[in-house]
Every structure is written in structure tokens, then in C-alpha cells.
Amino acid sequence: MQTYTVDIINERAIILLKDLESLKLIRLRKQVSENMTKDRWFSKYKGAMLKQPLNEIDQQLNELRNSWE
């Protein structure tokens, strides 16, 4: 199998490529840019944690560690 990168100039080419894919001659994969995946990751977790002062975080960590003993 060989991989090629193709720039689509005319939208009619997509129809032809899909026809080739339906004949199982090629496989189409949509390329996701690296920036898109970073943005999606960020937006997925954005707001999941509230900002807390460092001393509160240390206190919570110490409570968790002590509860294991």
C-alpha cells in the first residue's frame, strides 16, 4: 500500500474519489491538523477544575495521603 497526499482543487474530484473508494480501489482518510486536536483537547477539559490557592491544594493532597495510611 502506498500513501499519497492530494490537494483537492475542484469539488467534483471528491465525487470521483468517493466512487473509487466504493469500488474498494482506494481508502479516503480526512487529515486532522495538529492545531485542531490541541484545541479539542483544551475545550474538552476547560473549566473542569477551579482555580485554587496553592495552600488549599497542598492541604487536600495531605488529607488524601493521610487517608491511605
N, CA, C and O atoms as CSV, one atom per row, in Angstrom:
chain,resi,resn,atom,element,x,y,z
A,1,MET,N,N,0.849,-1.178,0.000
A,1,MET,CA,C,0.000,0.000,0.000
A,1,MET,C,C,0.892,1.238,0.000
A,1,MET,O,O,1.923,1.272,0.671
A,2,GLN,N,N,0.490,2.234,-0.746
A,2,GLN,CA,C,1.212,3.491,-0.828
A,2,GLN,C,C,0.294,4.614,-0.373
A,2,GLN,O,O,-0.919,4.548,-0.570
A,3,THR,N,N,0.866,5.635,0.230
A,3,THR,CA,C,0.094,6.774,0.713
A,3,THR,C,C,0.501,8.017,-0.056
A,3,THR,O,O,1.687,8.298,-0.226
A,4,TYR,N,N,-0.491,8.754,-0.516
A,4,TYR,CA,C,-0.275,9.998,-1.236
A,4,TYR,C,C,-1.079,11.103,-0.561
A,4,TYR,O,O,-2.144,10.845,-0.001
A,5,THR,N,N,-0.585,12.301,-0.613
A,5,THR,CA,C,-1.332,13.461,-0.167
A,5,THR,C,C,-1.803,14.205,-1.403
A,5,THR,O,O,-1.011,14.504,-2.297
A,6,VAL,N,N,-3.099,14.505,-1.452
A,6,VAL,CA,C,-3.689,15.128,-2.631
A,6,VAL,C,C,-4.350,16.431,-2.217
A,6,VAL,O,O,-5.076,16.470,-1.224
A,7,ASP,N,N,-4.107,17.491,-2.963
A,7,ASP,CA,C,-4.812,18.755,-2.757
A,7,ASP,C,C,-5.997,18.795,-3.716
A,7,ASP,O,O,-5.825,18.700,-4.931
A,8,ILE,N,N,-7.191,18.934,-3.167
A,8,ILE,CA,C,-8.402,18.973,-3.983
A,8,ILE,C,C,-8.571,20.396,-4.523
A,8,ILE,O,O,-8.695,21.353,-3.758
A,9,ILE,N,N,-8.574,20.514,-5.834
A,9,ILE,CA,C,-8.728,21.813,-6.484
A,9,ILE,C,C,-10.184,22.051,-6.865
A,9,ILE,O,O,-10.686,23.172,-6.779
A,10,ASN,N,N,-10.844,20.997,-7.280
A,10,ASN,CA,C,-12.231,21.096,-7.715
A,10,ASN,C,C,-13.066,20.108,-6.905
A,10,ASN,O,O,-12.669,18.957,-6.723
A,11,GLU,N,N,-14.212,20.555,-6.425
A,11,GLU,CA,C,-15.069,19.716,-5.580
A,11,GLU,C,C,-15.558,18.460,-6.313
A,11,GLU,O,O,-15.898,17.470,-5.666
A,12,ARG,N,N,-15.599,18.485,-7.646
A,12,ARG,CA,C,-16.028,17.302,-8.396
A,12,ARG,C,C,-15.058,16.138,-8.211
A,12,ARG,O,O,-15.426,14.976,-8.388
A,13,ALA,N,N,-13.827,16.459,-7.857
A,13,ALA,CA,C,-12.838,15.405,-7.634
A,13,ALA,C,C,-13.213,14.546,-6.432
A,13,ALA,O,O,-12.905,13.354,-6.397
A,14,ILE,N,N,-13.868,15.140,-5.462
A,14,ILE,CA,C,-14.278,14.367,-4.283
A,14,ILE,C,C,-15.268,13.284,-4.672
A,14,ILE,O,O,-15.204,12.168,-4.157
A,15,ILE,N,N,-16.179,13.603,-5.573
A,15,ILE,CA,C,-17.148,12.605,-6.042
A,15,ILE,C,C,-16.420,11.451,-6.722
A,15,ILE,O,O,-16.746,10.285,-6.500
A,16,LEU,N,N,-15.437,11.780,-7.548
A,16,LEU,CA,C,-14.666,10.730,-8.224
A,16,LEU,C,C,-13.889,9.881,-7.220
A,16,LEU,O,O,-13.823,8.660,-7.357
A,17,LEU,N,N,-13.312,10.517,-6.228
A,17,LEU,CA,C,-12.574,9.774,-5.209
A,17,LEU,C,C,-13.502,8.854,-4.415
A,17,LEU,O,O,-13.138,7.722,-4.095
A,18,LYS,N,N,-14.696,9.344,-4.099
A,18,LYS,CA,C,-15.660,8.509,-3.369
A,18,LYS,C,C,-16.100,7.318,-4.217
A,18,LYS,O,O,-16.330,6.228,-3.693
A,19,ASP,N,N,-16.214,7.529,-5.522
A,19,ASP,CA,C,-16.538,6.411,-6.415
A,19,ASP,C,C,-15.426,5.365,-6.395
A,19,ASP,O,O,-15.700,4.166,-6.359
A,20,LEU,N,N,-14.174,5.816,-6.418
A,20,LEU,CA,C,-13.051,4.878,-6.341
A,20,LEU,C,C,-13.040,4.139,-5.004
A,20,LEU,O,O,-12.690,2.961,-4.934
A,21,GLU,N,N,-13.427,4.845,-3.954
A,21,GLU,CA,C,-13.485,4.210,-2.640
A,21,GLU,C,C,-14.581,3.151,-2.602
A,21,GLU,O,O,-14.380,2.082,-2.026
A,22,SER,N,N,-15.733,3.427,-3.205
A,22,SER,CA,C,-16.817,2.439,-3.216
A,22,SER,C,C,-16.443,1.201,-4.018
A,22,SER,O,O,-16.971,0.119,-3.759
A,23,LEU,N,N,-15.545,1.340,-4.984
A,23,LEU,CA,C,-15.052,0.191,-5.747
A,23,LEU,C,C,-13.918,-0.531,-5.007
A,23,LEU,O,O,-13.344,-1.494,-5.515
A,24,LYS,N,N,-13.609,-0.048,-3.801
A,24,LYS,CA,C,-12.549,-0.605,-2.954
A,24,LYS,C,C,-11.173,-0.558,-3.630
A,24,LYS,O,O,-10.346,-1.457,-3.477
A,25,LEU,N,N,-10.964,0.526,-4.382
A,25,LEU,CA,C,-9.670,0.747,-5.015
A,25,LEU,C,C,-8.784,1.654,-4.167
A,25,LEU,O,O,-7.558,1.548,-4.201
A,26,ILE,N,N,-9.415,2.542,-3.411
A,26,ILE,CA,C,-8.681,3.437,-2.534
A,26,ILE,C,C,-9.427,3.549,-1.202
A,26,ILE,O,O,-10.577,3.128,-1.078
A,27,ARG,N,N,-8.750,4.123,-0.218
A,27,ARG,CA,C,-9.384,4.421,1.065
A,27,ARG,C,C,-9.144,5.897,1.349
A,27,ARG,O,O,-8.012,6.377,1.293
A,28,LEU,N,N,-10.225,6.610,1.655
A,28,LEU,CA,C,-10.126,8.026,1.954
A,28,LEU,C,C,-10.046,8.226,3.463
A,28,LEU,O,O,-10.792,7.621,4.233
A,29,ARG,N,N,-9.126,9.087,3.859
A,29,ARG,CA,C,-8.998,9.461,5.271
A,29,ARG,C,C,-8.899,10.971,5.332
A,29,ARG,O,O,-8.117,11.579,4.601
A,30,LYS,N,N,-9.680,11.571,6.194
A,30,LYS,CA,C,-9.616,13.011,6.351
A,30,LYS,C,C,-8.491,13.336,7.311
A,30,LYS,O,O,-8.418,12.779,8.407
A,31,GLN,N,N,-7.627,14.224,6.905
A,31,GLN,CA,C,-6.483,14.597,7.721
A,31,GLN,C,C,-6.900,15.684,8.697
A,31,GLN,O,O,-7.495,16.689,8.307
A,32,VAL,N,N,-6.583,15.472,9.976
A,32,VAL,CA,C,-6.887,16.449,11.014
A,32,VAL,C,C,-5.613,17.197,11.337
A,32,VAL,O,O,-4.573,16.593,11.599
A,33,SER,N,N,-5.699,18.519,11.316
A,33,SER,CA,C,-4.497,19.307,11.613
A,33,SER,C,C,-4.150,19.179,13.089
A,33,SER,O,O,-5.026,18.930,13.918
A,34,GLU,N,N,-2.895,19.347,13.412
A,34,GLU,CA,C,-2.417,19.202,14.788
A,34,GLU,C,C,-3.048,20.253,15.697
A,34,GLU,O,O,-3.348,19.969,16.857
A,35,ASN,N,N,-3.251,21.465,15.178
A,35,ASN,CA,C,-3.850,22.521,15.989
A,35,ASN,C,C,-5.287,22.194,16.358
A,35,ASN,O,O,-5.731,22.531,17.455
A,36,MET,N,N,-6.024,21.542,15.463
A,36,MET,CA,C,-7.406,21.176,15.751
A,36,MET,C,C,-7.467,20.207,16.919
A,36,MET,O,O,-8.319,20.359,17.794
A,37,THR,N,N,-6.585,19.214,16.955
A,37,THR,CA,C,-6.636,18.236,18.030
A,37,THR,C,C,-6.270,18.880,19.362
A,37,THR,O,O,-6.838,18.524,20.394
A,38,LYS,N,N,-5.328,19.823,19.352
A,38,LYS,CA,C,-4.972,20.518,20.590
A,38,LYS,C,C,-6.142,21.353,21.077
A,38,LYS,O,O,-6.428,21.376,22.275
A,39,ASP,N,N,-6.832,22.048,20.159
A,39,ASP,CA,C,-7.973,22.873,20.548
A,39,ASP,C,C,-9.092,22.019,21.103
A,39,ASP,O,O,-9.730,22.407,22.082
A,40,ARG,N,N,-9.347,20.877,20.510
A,40,ARG,CA,C,-10.397,19.990,21.006
A,40,ARG,C,C,-10.051,19.469,22.389
A,40,ARG,O,O,-10.919,19.395,23.257
A,41,TRP,N,N,-8.797,19.109,22.604
A,41,TRP,CA,C,-8.382,18.618,23.914
A,41,TRP,C,C,-8.575,19.697,24.959
A,41,TRP,O,O,-9.074,19.427,26.051
A,42,PHE,N,N,-8.186,20.904,24.636
A,42,PHE,CA,C,-8.289,22.003,25.583
A,42,PHE,C,C,-9.753,22.289,25.913
A,42,PHE,O,O,-10.101,22.448,27.083
A,43,SER,N,N,-10.604,22.356,24.909
A,43,SER,CA,C,-12.001,22.688,25.156
A,43,SER,C,C,-12.723,21.571,25.899
A,43,SER,O,O,-13.703,21.831,26.597
A,44,LYS,N,N,-12.263,20.352,25.762
A,44,LYS,CA,C,-12.889,19.225,26.465
A,44,LYS,C,C,-12.711,19.370,27.973
A,44,LYS,O,O,-13.633,19.073,28.733
A,45,TYR,N,N,-11.545,19.820,28.411
A,45,TYR,CA,C,-11.242,19.894,29.840
A,45,TYR,C,C,-11.318,21.313,30.402
A,45,TYR,O,O,-11.103,21.512,31.598
A,46,LYS,N,N,-11.616,22.287,29.569
A,46,LYS,CA,C,-11.660,23.673,30.028
A,46,LYS,C,C,-12.756,23.827,31.085
A,46,LYS,O,O,-13.904,23.447,30.856
A,47,GLY,N,N,-12.401,24.378,32.227
A,47,GLY,CA,C,-13.365,24.596,33.300
A,47,GLY,C,C,-13.606,23.384,34.167
A,47,GLY,O,O,-14.456,23.435,35.057
A,48,ALA,N,N,-12.891,22.290,33.943
A,48,ALA,CA,C,-13.096,21.082,34.735
A,48,ALA,C,C,-12.598,21.264,36.168
A,48,ALA,O,O,-13.122,20.642,37.093
A,49,MET,N,N,-11.607,22.098,36.349
A,49,MET,CA,C,-11.084,22.353,37.684
A,49,MET,C,C,-11.138,23.849,37.953
A,49,MET,O,O,-10.880,24.672,37.076
A,50,LEU,N,N,-11.478,24.169,39.181
A,50,LEU,CA,C,-11.495,25.564,39.579
A,50,LEU,C,C,-10.111,25.984,40.050
A,50,LEU,O,O,-9.346,25.164,40.557
A,51,LYS,N,N,-9.795,27.247,39.884
A,51,LYS,CA,C,-8.519,27.757,40.385
A,51,LYS,C,C,-8.580,27.799,41.900
A,51,LYS,O,O,-9.549,28.290,42.478
A,52,GLN,N,N,-7.533,27.279,42.543
A,52,GLN,CA,C,-7.453,27.252,43.994
A,52,GLN,C,C,-6.085,27.757,44.427
A,52,GLN,O,O,-5.101,27.609,43.703
A,53,PRO,N,N,-6.031,28.354,45.611
A,53,PRO,CA,C,-4.718,28.739,46.135
A,53,PRO,C,C,-3.856,27.506,46.393
A,53,PRO,O,O,-4.374,26.433,46.705
A,54,LEU,N,N,-2.566,27.660,46.265
A,54,LEU,CA,C,-1.626,26.552,46.405
A,54,LEU,C,C,-1.725,25.880,47.765
A,54,LEU,O,O,-1.607,24.658,47.855
A,55,ASN,N,N,-1.940,26.656,48.828
A,55,ASN,CA,C,-2.015,26.049,50.161
A,55,ASN,C,C,-3.240,25.146,50.309
A,55,ASN,O,O,-3.180,24.148,51.027
A,56,GLU,N,N,-4.353,25.479,49.640
A,56,GLU,CA,C,-5.534,24.599,49.676
A,56,GLU,C,C,-5.254,23.283,48.953
A,56,GLU,O,O,-5.669,22.217,49.409
A,57,ILE,N,N,-4.558,23.361,47.839
A,57,ILE,CA,C,-4.218,22.143,47.092
A,57,ILE,C,C,-3.300,21.261,47.928
A,57,ILE,O,O,-3.502,20.048,47.996
A,58,ASP,N,N,-2.293,21.857,48.564
A,58,ASP,CA,C,-1.395,21.092,49.432
A,58,ASP,C,C,-2.168,20.430,50.567
A,58,ASP,O,O,-1.913,19.273,50.900
A,59,GLN,N,N,-3.098,21.149,51.153
A,59,GLN,CA,C,-3.893,20.595,52.247
A,59,GLN,C,C,-4.730,19.406,51.769
A,59,GLN,O,O,-4.808,18.390,52.459
A,60,GLN,N,N,-5.347,19.522,50.612
A,60,GLN,CA,C,-6.144,18.423,50.064
A,60,GLN,C,C,-5.270,17.211,49.759
A,60,GLN,O,O,-5.660,16.076,50.033
A,61,LEU,N,N,-4.091,17.450,49.193
A,61,LEU,CA,C,-3.180,16.340,48.911
A,61,LEU,C,C,-2.745,15.637,50.196
A,61,LEU,O,O,-2.696,14.408,50.252
A,62,ASN,N,N,-2.434,16.416,51.220
A,62,ASN,CA,C,-2.042,15.811,52.501
A,62,ASN,C,C,-3.188,15.004,53.104
A,62,ASN,O,O,-2.955,13.932,53.663
A,63,GLU,N,N,-4.419,15.499,53.002
A,63,GLU,CA,C,-5.570,14.750,53.507
A,63,GLU,C,C,-5.738,13.434,52.754
A,63,GLU,O,O,-6.021,12.398,53.356
A,64,LEU,N,N,-5.563,13.480,51.442
A,64,LEU,CA,C,-5.667,12.248,50.649
A,64,LEU,C,C,-4.564,11.250,51.032
A,64,LEU,O,O,-4.828,10.060,51.202
A,65,ARG,N,N,-3.351,11.738,51.161
A,65,ARG,CA,C,-2.242,10.846,51.520
A,65,ARG,C,C,-2.450,10.236,52.901
A,65,ARG,O,O,-2.170,9.054,53.102
A,66,ASN,N,N,-2.930,11.017,53.843
A,66,ASN,CA,C,-3.168,10.514,55.196
A,66,ASN,C,C,-4.302,9.494,55.231
A,66,ASN,O,O,-4.288,8.583,56.059
A,67,SER,N,N,-5.269,9.638,54.354
A,67,SER,CA,C,-6.400,8.703,54.356
A,67,SER,C,C,-5.974,7.313,53.845
A,67,SER,O,O,-6.652,6.325,54.128
A,68,TRP,N,N,-4.861,7.224,53.098
A,68,TRP,CA,C,-4.389,5.938,52.612
A,68,TRP,C,C,-3.712,5.124,53.707
A,68,TRP,O,O,-3.616,3.902,53.597
A,69,GLU,N,N,-3.247,5.775,54.748
A,69,GLU,CA,C,-2.495,5.087,55.800
A,69,GLU,C,C,-3.400,4.489,56.840
A,69,GLU,O,O,-2.924,3.875,57.794
